[in-house]
Each structure stands twice: as structure tokens, then as C-alpha cells.
Amino acid sequence: MNRDATIVVTGAAGFIGSCLVGFLNENGYENLVLVDEFHRHDKVHNLDGKSFREKVEREHFFEWLQQKPPVDFIFHLGARTDTTEFDYSIHQHLNVDYSRKVWQYCVRQNVPLVYASSAATYGAGEFGYNDDHELPYKLKPLNAYGVSKNEFDKWALKETKYPPFWAGLKFFNVYGPNEYHKGRMASIIWHAFNQIKENGDVKLFRSHRPDYEDGHQMRDFIYVKDLLKVCYWLMEQWSAGSPVENGLYNLGTGTARTVEDLAKATFAGIDRHARIEFIDMPEDIRDKYQYFTEANMSKLKKAGYTDTFYSLEDGVDDYVRNYLSTGDYY
């Protein structure tokens, strides 16, 4: 992609979006249009030191598009990601209707699109974690967020008019810098680090299922730096004239690890012995909690992606030592 290309990043002030802006800057892209709600003071530092052309408020984005020449590429990462938000109308507006409008713009203007889907679409995993195009119609997500992401995936798959290239990336459990603002929805590592600093120990949720021991709930944890590399690779493949096949792609490591492993890695990152206490899971999320996720990554690998992913220990160590311990941003 020409370094003067106009690239849109929605959700640009958030965790993954702001990291992507930084990664694009590192690779010579500065003609960036950032879309988000920019009034939140707790997200301001996510964009400190980053280069971009302009900011556009989320609800003014489509008006802005009508007044400007077509852009060259869109990373649509903006969404309501709060899995404890039970008002589906909010998810419908931001995760479904808004995404449809982004898609339709890309169709009209022939703009390639990479958008964020989610492993939350897989629900309890009773149908597995394969990113084939038949599975979304069977899935039973456990919360409104997952439902909305799956609804958009299904809508996109049924569309007969689509962007010249599109990929919906099913993000698994992403962790890394620039999530300071996320509060309750931040990664287990962020919470663990702050608990260790305050009390010297980490509190993890007990298992409320007899088939999982406490702390042995398993997730596919992916470091945000790996996610950025995949997003960038997809754009470069398009630019080089050899885009991957349109469709949905899992984005995890392909290896599930326990939450206890995650906590121990966090202790190791600040050179302390692990002290873990188990507490009851809040009732409002207890029946919506995923006990196991593991991305089948064969589709992305078959498409030609060959880079290795951070191990859990290496990713957590980098995050804890170079960001959380110093208060730095990516």
C-alpha cells in the first residue's frame, strides 16, 4: 500500500484501535483518519505521540465520507464491546447497523474492509471453534455482544454485493497495552497486575462447573501485537494484488491456556511468587461465561500467514515489564 494512502481506523481511541494506529505509524503510514468518540478523558493518552490526518466523531463519520474523496482502506474495529451490557438495542446500533453502513460504503466506493468480529460468537463452544461459513447460522452466543457480532457476520455472508476484499476477524481473548481505560472489561492480566501491586495476590473466579477445576478455565489468549501483524498483513496482501479469500478468519494463537497460567505469568513478569485466591464469579455473568475457547487457525495459515505467535509467557512478560510496570502506552 502506498504510504500516502488514506486509511480509516474506527474505534481508534480504544485498546486495539490505538495500537493499530501506532503500528501503522511504525510502518510509515500517517495519512490516517481516526473515528471514535473522542470525549472520554480516560482514552486520551492512547493516541499520545501518534501521527494521523484527522479525527472524526463516530456519529459524524458517514457525513464526513460524503464530503471527502474515497478512502483507500478501512479497518473497522469500533464496537460496543461490553459483554455485561444487556440492552441489545445498543449493540444493534453500534455493532450491526453501523457496521452495515460501513460495509455498504465500501461496496459503493470499492474500498477493501477488515472488520472485528469476535470469539464471543462461538458461545459455549458446543459447535467447536472453526471459522467456516456454515457455522455462524448454528451458533448460540452467550451475551448480547456476541449475538450482535454473529448477526453481522451472518448478514455479511449473505450479501451478494461486497467490498473488493473483506475479512471479518474473530478476535479471541486479546490482551496488551492501551487497555488502561477498560475497567471491568480489561484483560485478566491488567486486573491481576493491579491486584498484585495493591494486595500482593490475585483473585480468580472459581469454576462453577464440575468439569473444570478452579483456575483451569481455558482461553485462547492472544497478544495484541500479533493481532496487529495479521491486520497489517491482510492489507499488504491486498496492496500486492494477492489478497486472501474473502470471509471470516479466527484470530487467536490456536492454543488454549488456563487462567491460572495467565496469573502465574503475570507474577513472573514482576518477579514475584504466585499467590492466588479463588472467589465466586458474579451472578450476572455466571451463566454467560466461556469456560473454553481455542481458535482453529488452519484457515489463516492456509491463506499464507506464516509468522509465529507470542507464547503466553513471552506476551505477558512483554506487556507487564514494558507497559504495565512503567505505565507506558503502545
C-alpha positions in Angstrom: 0.0 0.0 0.0 1.3 3.4 -0.9 2.4 5.3 2.2 0.2 8.2 1.2 -2.9 6.0 1.2 -5.8 7.2 3.2 -6.6 4.5 5.8 -9.6 4.7 8.2 -9.4 3.1 11.6 -12.7 3.1 13.6 -12.5 2.6 17.3 -9.2 4.4 17.0 -9.1 5.7 20.6 -9.7 2.3 22.1 -7.5 -0.5 23.0 -6.9 -2.4 19.8 -7.6 0.6 17.5 -5.0 2.9 19.1 -2.4 0.1 19.0 -3.1 -0.4 15.3 -2.7 3.4 14.7 0.8 3.1 16.4 1.7 0.0 14.3 0.7 1.7 11.1 2.8 4.7 12.1 5.8 2.4 12.7 5.4 1.1 9.1 5.3 4.6 7.6 1.5 5.3 7.4 0.5 8.6 8.8 -2.4 9.7 6.4 -4.8 8.1 8.9 -8.4 9.1 9.6 -9.4 8.1 13.2 -13.0 7.5 14.0 -14.3 7.2 17.6 -15.9 9.1 20.4 -13.1 11.4 21.5 -14.7 13.0 24.6 -13.6 10.3 27.0 -10.7 11.6 29.0 -9.5 8.1 30.1 -8.7 7.2 26.5 -6.8 10.4 25.5 -3.4 9.0 26.2 -3.9 6.1 23.9 -3.2 8.4 21.0 -0.4 10.4 22.5 2.5 10.8 20.1 0.7 9.2 17.2 0.6 10.7 13.7 -2.7 11.0 11.8 -4.5 13.3 9.4 -7.7 14.0 11.3 -10.2 12.7 13.9 -13.9 12.2 13.0 -16.6 11.7 15.6 -18.2 8.3 15.3 -21.7 9.6 14.7 -20.5 12.1 12.0 -18.4 9.6 10.1 -20.9 8.9 7.3 -21.5 12.6 6.7 -17.7 13.0 6.6 -17.4 10.3 4.0 -20.0 12.0 1.7 -17.8 15.1 1.7 -14.5 13.5 1.0 -12.8 11.5 -1.8 -13.0 7.7 -1.3 -10.5 6.3 1.2 -8.2 3.5 0.3 -8.7 1.0 3.2 -10.9 0.7 6.3 -10.1 -1.1 9.5 -13.5 -1.2 11.2 -12.6 -2.0 14.9 -15.2 0.2 16.6 -17.9 -1.6 18.5 -19.7 -1.7 21.8 -17.6 -4.4 23.4 -19.1 -4.5 26.9 -20.2 -8.1 27.4 -22.2 -7.0 30.5 -24.3 -4.6 28.5 -27.7 -6.4 28.2 -29.6 -3.7 26.3 -29.4 -5.3 22.8 -30.6 -2.1 21.1 -27.2 -0.5 21.9 -25.4 -3.5 20.3 -27.8 -3.5 17.4 -27.0 0.2 16.6 -23.2 0.1 17.0 -22.3 -3.5 16.1 -24.8 -4.3 13.4 -26.4 -1.2 11.8 -23.3 0.9 11.9 -21.2 -1.9 10.5 -23.7 -2.4 7.7 -23.3 1.2 6.7 -19.5 0.9 6.7 -19.8 -2.2 4.5 -22.2 -0.5 2.1 -19.9 2.4 1.7 -17.0 0.0 0.9 -19.2 -1.6 -1.7 -20.2 1.7 -3.4 -16.7 3.1 -3.4 -14.8 -0.2 -4.0 -12.8 0.0 -0.7 -11.3 -3.1 1.0 -12.5 -3.7 4.5 -11.1 -5.6 7.5 -13.5 -5.7 10.5 -13.5 -7.0 14.0 -15.7 -10.0 14.8 -15.3 -11.9 18.0 -14.8 -15.3 19.5 -17.9 -14.4 21.7 -19.9 -15.5 18.6 -19.0 -19.2 19.5 -20.9 -19.1 22.7 -20.2 -22.1 24.9 -18.3 -23.8 22.1 -20.7 -26.6 21.7 -20.3 -26.4 17.9 -16.5 -26.0 18.0 -14.3 -23.1 17.0 -14.0 -23.4 13.2 -14.2 -20.3 11.1 -16.1 -21.9 8.2 -19.1 -20.1 6.7 -21.8 -22.5 7.7 -21.2 -22.4 11.4 -22.5 -18.8 12.2 -26.1 -19.9 11.4 -25.9 -22.6 14.2 -24.1 -20.6 16.9 -25.7 -19.6 20.2 -23.7 -16.7 21.7 -24.0 -16.3 25.5 -24.4 -12.5 25.6 -25.9 -9.6 23.6 -22.4 -8.6 22.4 -21.7 -12.0 20.9 -25.2 -12.1 19.4 -24.7 -8.8 17.6 -21.3 -9.8 16.3 -22.7 -13.0 14.9 -25.7 -11.2 13.4 -23.4 -9.0 11.4 -21.2 -12.0 10.3 -24.3 -13.8 9.1 -25.5 -10.6 7.3 -22.1 -10.2 5.6 -22.0 -13.8 4.4 -25.4 -13.5 2.8 -24.7 -10.2 0.9 -24.4 -10.5 -2.8 -22.6 -7.2 -3.1 -19.4 -6.9 -1.1 -16.2 -4.9 -0.9 -13.4 -5.8 -3.3 -11.7 -7.5 -0.4 -13.2 -8.2 3.1 -12.2 -10.1 6.1 -14.0 -10.5 9.4 -11.5 -11.3 12.1 -12.9 -13.4 15.1 -10.7 -11.9 17.9 -10.2 -14.3 20.7 -9.0 -13.1 24.2 -6.8 -10.1 23.3 -4.5 -8.6 25.9 -1.9 -5.9 25.8 -1.1 -2.2 26.2 -3.6 0.7 25.9 -6.4 -1.0 27.9 -6.0 1.1 31.0 -9.4 2.7 30.3 -11.4 -0.5 30.0 -12.1 -1.1 33.7 -14.1 -4.2 34.4 -13.7 -5.3 30.7 -9.9 -5.1 30.8 -7.9 -8.4 30.4 -7.2 -10.7 33.4 -3.6 -9.6 33.2 -4.4 -5.9 33.8 -6.6 -6.9 36.8 -4.0 -9.3 38.1 -1.2 -6.8 37.9 -3.2 -4.2 39.8 -4.2 -6.7 42.4 -0.6 -7.8 42.9 0.5 -4.2 43.3 -2.2 -3.4 45.8 -2.5 -6.6 47.8 0.3 -9.0 46.7 -2.1 -11.6 45.5 -4.5 -12.3 42.6 -8.2 -13.2 42.8 -9.5 -15.5 40.1 -13.1 -16.7 39.6 -13.9 -20.1 41.0 -15.2 -22.6 38.5 -19.0 -23.2 38.8 -18.8 -26.3 36.6 -17.8 -29.7 38.0 -15.8 -30.5 34.8 -13.3 -27.6 35.4 -11.1 -27.1 38.5 -10.8 -23.7 39.9 -8.4 -21.7 37.8 -8.5 -24.3 35.0 -10.9 -22.4 32.8 -9.2 -22.2 29.5 -9.0 -19.4 26.9 -7.1 -18.7 23.7 -5.2 -15.6 24.8 -3.6 -13.6 22.0 -1.2 -10.7 22.5 -2.3 -7.5 20.7 1.0 -7.2 18.8 0.2 -10.5 17.0 -3.2 -9.2 16.1 -1.7 -6.0 14.6 0.6 -8.0 12.5 -2.2 -10.0 11.0 -4.3 -6.9 10.2 -1.3 -5.3 8.5 -0.5 -8.5 6.6 -4.0 -8.6 5.2 -3.8 -5.0 4.0 -0.4 -5.7 2.4 -1.6 -8.8 0.7 -4.4 -6.7 -0.8 -2.0 -4.0 -1.9 0.3 -6.5 -3.5 -2.5 -7.8 -5.6 -2.7 -11.2 -3.9 -5.5 -10.8 -1.3 -6.6 -13.7 0.7 -10.0 -15.2 0.1 -12.9 -13.1 1.4 -14.5 -14.3 4.6 -14.3 -14.9 8.3 -11.0 -15.8 10.0 -10.2 -16.8 13.5 -7.6 -14.8 15.2 -6.1 -16.5 18.3 -3.0 -18.5 18.9 -4.6 -21.9 18.4 -3.5 -22.9 21.9 -5.8 -22.7 24.9 -4.2 -21.9 28.3 -5.7 -21.7 31.8 -6.4 -18.5 33.6 -4.1 -19.8 36.3 -1.3 -19.9 33.8 -2.1 -16.4 32.9 -2.0 -15.2 36.5 1.3 -17.1 37.1 2.9 -15.4 34.1 1.8 -12.0 35.5 3.6 -12.7 38.8 6.7 -13.8 36.8 6.6 -10.5 34.9 7.2 -8.6 38.1 9.5 -11.3 39.6 7.2 -12.5 42.4 6.0 -15.8 43.6 2.4 -16.6 42.7 -0.3 -16.1 45.4 -3.7 -16.9 44.0 -7.1 -16.8 45.8 -10.4 -18.0 44.3 -13.6 -16.1 44.6 -17.2 -16.6 43.4 -18.0 -15.4 39.9 -20.6 -12.6 39.9 -24.0 -14.0 39.2 -24.7 -11.5 36.4 -22.1 -13.2 34.2 -22.0 -16.7 35.6 -24.3 -18.3 33.0 -22.6 -16.3 30.2 -19.0 -17.3 31.0 -17.0 -19.1 28.4 -15.0 -22.0 30.1 -13.1 -23.0 27.0 -12.0 -21.2 23.8 -9.4 -22.3 21.3 -9.1 -20.9 17.7 -8.7 -23.3 14.8 -6.1 -21.3 13.0 -5.7 -23.6 9.9 -7.7 -21.2 7.6 -5.4 -18.2 8.2 -2.3 -20.4 7.8 -3.7 -21.9 4.6 -4.2 -18.4 3.3 -0.4 -17.9 3.7 0.2 -16.4 7.1 3.4 -17.8 8.4 4.5 -15.6 11.4 4.7 -17.3 14.8 2.6 -16.0 17.7 3.9 -14.9 21.1 3.7 -17.7 23.7 1.6 -16.8 26.7 4.7 -16.4 28.9 6.5 -14.1 26.4 3.5 -12.0 25.6 2.6 -11.4 29.2 6.2 -10.7 30.1 6.5 -8.0 27.4 3.2 -6.5 28.5 3.9 -6.4 32.2 7.6 -5.3 32.0 7.4 -2.8 29.2 3.9 -1.3 29.7 2.1 -2.1 32.9 5.1 -1.7 35.2 6.1 1.6 33.6 2.6 3.0 32.8 3.6 3.3 29.2 1.4 3.1 26.1 2.0 1.5 22.8 
